[in-house]
């Protein structure tokens, strides 16, 4: 069978196999696989997966407001809100009028925040211009103005990842330094699409780090999806090539490729990623269809440097910002969005499967400013 015939055959088999919607809804409930930690457990300690009825009973026992996505998002952003936003509040505490001292203090808070120097000065410039024009004459109005500015910045990069149903597999190349939550993010994305009925493959492309392949295998086993691995220390490009070849042959719809994650300052790593990127395109034109960079929010401003460095090596098309629930440095999302203009696909606000959320700028800003109080 020719390659064209093979692709057409795969497409029609999918059409008649089942009817599906084009995209996953942004608020779809994800797979209830029981994955509960950022670091995967060892095989010997795997616990039984809770059944669906147990999970539903647990959710229904929560107070109504706690069962909502917005409540969970607010809880996940508690530390950032108590850091960045509280520091802004303290600038205006006890001040009913704006004067030079207040503006100077605002500058200090913005510059020392983890939003990036460029972004900090843009926010400050917008505020000072309106103060001079007397459009802002009290602290409460300044906070409202900052909220609008932040929402505008984030709205420009709000772009959840969409995977359609076509005749070829949708290939996602996942990047990130070790410890960023890359492998766990791959597992959560895989579980979401597996629950939607897609045929998912995970490729263990980080062949050099001890334990990396085993981590991928543990997640794949728990989720119930296929994993492709090579021999220890195998060339990652060859592993990826064979995986895509199999994905085409066996009609996989989504391929998630894990990649090496040594320090982003290592030049050999960047060259390796470039090679893997080229290999994908040779086997499947236009692949990878998504290059997702996973960043640990607790890295603060260093996360902006990571994003810039990876983006110079391969064209990053989306960002997943993880571990927002464990850091006060979540403001870094502003720096990444404003300075690099890279779409934000996902945010991670907890350890559970459905704590990986499609990024929504409006919800994010409302949760971030949820405890905002009048300054009068």
C-alpha positions in Angstrom: 0.0 0.0 0.0 1.3 3.4 -0.9 1.9 6.1 1.7 -1.1 8.2 0.3 -3.4 5.2 0.4 -2.2 4.4 3.9 -3.1 8.0 5.1 -6.5 7.9 3.4 -7.2 4.5 4.8 -6.4 5.7 8.3 -8.7 8.7 7.9 -11.7 6.8 6.8 -11.2 4.1 9.5 -11.4 6.9 12.1 -14.5 8.4 10.5 -16.4 5.1 10.6 -14.9 4.0 13.9 -16.6 6.7 15.9 -18.0 10.2 15.5 -16.4 12.9 17.6 -16.3 16.6 18.0 -13.4 18.5 16.5 -12.0 19.8 19.8 -12.0 19.0 23.4 -14.0 21.5 25.4 -11.7 23.7 27.5 -13.6 22.7 30.7 -13.8 19.0 30.0 -13.4 16.7 33.0 -10.2 14.8 32.6 -9.4 11.2 33.2 -9.8 9.9 36.7 -6.7 7.9 36.8 -5.7 8.6 40.4 -2.4 10.3 39.5 -1.7 12.5 42.5 1.9 13.7 42.5 4.3 15.6 40.4 6.9 12.9 40.8 5.7 9.5 39.6 5.8 6.6 42.2 8.0 3.6 41.9 6.4 0.5 40.4 6.3 -1.3 43.7 4.3 1.5 45.3 1.6 2.0 42.7 -1.8 2.2 44.4 -5.1 1.0 43.0 -6.9 3.6 40.9 -10.1 4.9 42.5 -13.2 4.1 40.4 -15.4 6.8 39.0 -18.1 6.5 41.6 -15.6 7.1 44.4 -14.2 10.2 42.7 -17.7 11.6 42.0 -18.7 11.0 45.6 -15.7 12.9 46.8 -16.4 15.9 44.6 -20.1 16.1 45.5 -19.2 16.2 49.2 -17.5 19.5 48.9 -19.3 22.8 49.5 -20.8 24.2 46.2 -18.3 27.0 45.8 -15.4 24.6 46.3 -16.6 22.4 43.5 -16.2 25.2 41.0 -13.2 25.6 38.8 -12.8 29.2 39.8 -12.5 28.4 43.5 -9.8 25.9 42.7 -8.0 28.4 40.5 -8.2 31.0 43.3 -6.8 28.4 45.8 -4.0 27.6 43.3 -3.0 31.2 43.0 -3.1 32.0 46.8 0.7 32.3 47.1 1.1 34.6 44.1 -1.9 36.7 45.3 -0.4 37.0 48.8 2.9 38.0 47.4 2.6 40.2 44.2 -0.9 41.6 44.8 -0.5 42.1 48.5 2.7 44.0 47.9 0.7 46.3 45.6 -1.9 46.7 48.2 0.6 47.7 50.8 1.9 50.5 48.5 -1.4 52.2 48.9 -2.2 51.2 52.4 -3.2 54.4 54.4 -2.8 56.6 51.3 -5.9 58.3 50.0 -4.0 60.4 47.5 -1.3 59.7 45.0 2.0 61.5 45.5 5.6 61.1 44.4 6.4 58.8 47.3 3.6 56.4 46.5 4.5 56.3 42.8 8.2 55.7 43.8 7.1 52.8 46.0 5.0 51.4 43.3 8.0 51.4 41.0 10.0 49.5 43.6 7.4 46.8 44.0 6.9 46.3 40.2 10.7 46.1 39.5 11.3 43.6 42.3 8.4 41.5 41.3 8.9 38.4 39.1 7.1 39.9 36.1 10.3 41.0 34.3 11.9 44.5 34.2 10.5 45.3 30.7 6.9 44.5 31.8 7.3 46.3 35.1 8.3 49.5 33.4 5.5 49.3 30.8 2.9 49.0 33.7 4.5 51.8 35.6 4.6 54.1 32.5 1.0 53.5 31.9 0.1 54.4 35.5 2.3 57.5 35.7 1.0 58.9 32.4 -2.6 58.7 33.6 -1.6 60.2 37.0 -0.1 63.2 35.2 -3.3 63.6 33.2 -5.3 63.2 36.4 -7.2 60.3 35.0 -6.1 58.3 38.1 -6.3 60.3 41.3 -6.6 57.6 44.0 -5.1 54.2 44.9 -8.3 52.2 44.2 -8.4 53.5 40.6 -4.7 52.6 40.2 -5.4 49.0 41.2 -8.3 48.8 38.9 -6.2 50.1 36.1 -3.4 47.6 36.8 -6.0 44.8 36.7 -7.2 45.9 33.3 -3.6 46.2 32.0 -2.7 42.7 33.2 -5.8 41.2 31.7 -5.0 42.9 28.3 -1.5 41.5 28.4 -2.6 38.0 29.2 -5.6 38.0 26.8 -3.1 38.4 23.9 -1.6 35.0 24.7 -4.7 33.1 25.7 -4.7 30.1 23.3 -5.5 26.6 24.6 -4.0 23.8 22.6 -6.5 22.3 20.1 -6.0 18.9 18.6 -8.2 18.1 15.6 -9.0 14.7 14.0 -7.2 14.3 10.7 -5.6 11.6 8.6 -2.3 11.9 10.3 -1.2 11.9 14.0 -0.9 15.3 15.8 2.6 15.4 17.1 3.5 17.5 20.2 7.2 18.0 21.0 7.5 18.7 24.8 10.4 20.7 26.1 11.6 21.7 29.5 14.4 21.4 32.0 14.6 18.6 34.5 12.3 19.2 37.4 9.9 21.5 35.6 7.1 18.9 35.7 7.5 18.0 32.0 6.8 14.3 32.3 3.9 14.8 34.6 2.4 17.4 32.2 2.7 14.9 29.3 0.8 12.3 31.4 -2.0 14.8 32.2 -2.4 15.8 28.6 -2.4 12.1 27.6 -5.0 11.3 30.2 -7.2 14.1 29.0 -7.2 13.0 25.4 -7.4 9.3 26.2 -10.6 10.1 28.1 -11.9 11.8 25.0 -11.4 8.6 23.0 -8.3 9.4 21.2 -5.5 6.8 20.5 -2.5 8.3 22.3 1.2 7.5 22.2 3.9 8.7 24.5 7.5 8.7 23.2 10.3 8.4 25.7 12.7 10.6 24.0 14.9 11.5 27.0 17.2 8.5 26.6 20.1 9.8 28.6 18.8 10.7 32.0 18.7 7.9 34.5 15.1 6.9 35.2 13.5 9.1 32.6 12.2 6.3 30.4 10.9 4.4 33.4 9.0 7.5 34.5 7.3 7.7 31.2 6.4 3.9 31.3 4.9 4.2 34.7 2.6 7.1 33.6 1.7 5.4 30.4 0.8 2.2 32.3 -1.5 4.1 34.7 -3.2 6.1 31.9 -3.5 3.1 29.6 -1.8 4.4 26.5 1.1 3.1 24.4 4.7 4.1 25.0 7.6 3.8 22.6 11.1 3.6 23.9 14.5 2.8 22.6 17.6 1.2 24.1 19.4 3.0 26.9 21.6 5.8 25.6 20.0 5.4 22.2 19.9 8.4 19.8 16.7 10.3 20.6 16.2 11.2 17.0 16.1 7.5 15.9 13.6 6.7 18.7 11.3 9.6 17.6 11.6 8.6 13.9 10.5 5.0 14.6 7.7 6.2 16.9 6.2 8.5 14.3 6.5 5.8 11.7 4.6 3.4 14.0 2.0 6.2 14.8 1.3 6.6 11.1 1.1 2.9 10.5 -1.2 2.1 13.4 -3.5 5.2 13.2 -2.5 7.0 16.4 -4.1 10.3 16.7 -1.9 12.1 19.3 1.8 11.6 19.8 3.4 13.3 22.8 7.2 13.3 22.6 9.3 13.7 25.8 12.7 15.2 25.2 15.9 15.7 27.1 15.8 18.3 29.9 19.3 19.0 31.1 20.1 22.6 31.9 19.0 25.1 29.3 22.5 26.6 29.2 24.0 23.4 27.8 24.7 24.0 24.1 24.7 20.2 23.2 21.2 19.9 24.5 19.9 22.7 22.2 21.7 21.0 19.3 20.1 17.7 20.2 16.6 19.3 20.3 17.2 20.9 16.9 18.1 17.5 15.5 14.9 15.8 17.0 12.9 18.7 15.5 14.3 18.2 12.0 13.8 14.4 12.2 10.1 14.8 13.0 9.6 17.0 9.9 11.5 14.5 7.7 9.2 11.6 8.6 5.9 13.6 8.8 5.8 17.0 7.0 4.6 19.9 9.3 5.5 17.9 12.4 5.8 18.7 15.2 2.4 20.4 15.0 3.0 21.9 18.5 6.2 22.6 20.4 5.2 22.9 24.1 7.6 24.4 26.6 6.9 23.4 30.2 8.2 25.9 32.8 8.3 25.8 36.6 6.7 29.0 37.8 8.9 29.0 41.0 11.9 29.8 38.8 10.7 33.4 38.7 12.4 35.7 36.2 14.8 32.8 35.3 11.8 31.3 33.6 11.8 34.1 31.1 15.4 33.3 30.3 14.6 29.6 29.9 11.7 30.4 27.5 13.9 32.8 25.5 16.8 30.2 25.2 14.6 27.3 24.2 12.7 29.5 21.7 16.0 30.4 20.0 16.8 26.7 19.5 13.4 25.6 18.2 10.3 27.7 17.6 8.2 27.3 20.7 4.5 27.5 19.9 3.0 27.2 23.4 3.9 27.4 27.1 2.6 25.4 30.1 3.4 27.1 33.4 3.4 24.5 36.2 3.5 24.5 40.0 1.7 27.8 40.4 0.1 26.6 43.6 3.5 26.2 45.3 5.1 29.6 44.6 4.6 33.3 45.0 6.3 34.0 41.7 3.4 33.3 39.4 3.6 36.9 38.1 6.3 35.5 35.8 3.4 34.6 33.4 3.2 38.4 32.7 6.8 38.6 31.6 6.6 35.5 29.4 3.5 36.7 27.7 4.5 40.4 27.3 8.1 40.0 26.4 8.0 36.8 24.3 4.4 36.8 23.0 4.3 33.0 23.2 0.8 31.6 23.6 0.0 30.2 27.0 -1.6 26.8 26.5 -1.9 25.4 30.1 -1.3 26.3 33.7 -0.7 23.8 36.5 -2.3 24.6 39.9 -2.0 21.3 41.7 -1.1 17.6 41.7 -4.4 16.1 40.5 -5.1 15.3 36.9 -7.6 18.1 36.4 -5.3 20.6 38.0 -3.8 21.0 34.6 -6.1 23.7 33.1 -6.5 25.4 29.7 -5.3 28.9 30.3 -8.1 31.5 30.4 -6.9 35.1 30.9 -10.2 36.4 32.4 -10.5 33.6 35.0 -6.8 33.9 35.8 -7.0 37.7 36.5 -10.2 37.4 38.5 -8.6 34.7 40.7 -5.4 36.7 41.1 -7.3 39.9 42.2 -10.0 37.9 44.1 -9.1 39.4 47.5 -8.7 42.9 46.3 -10.2 45.4 48.8 -11.1 49.0 48.5 -8.3 51.3 49.6 -10.4 54.1 51.0 
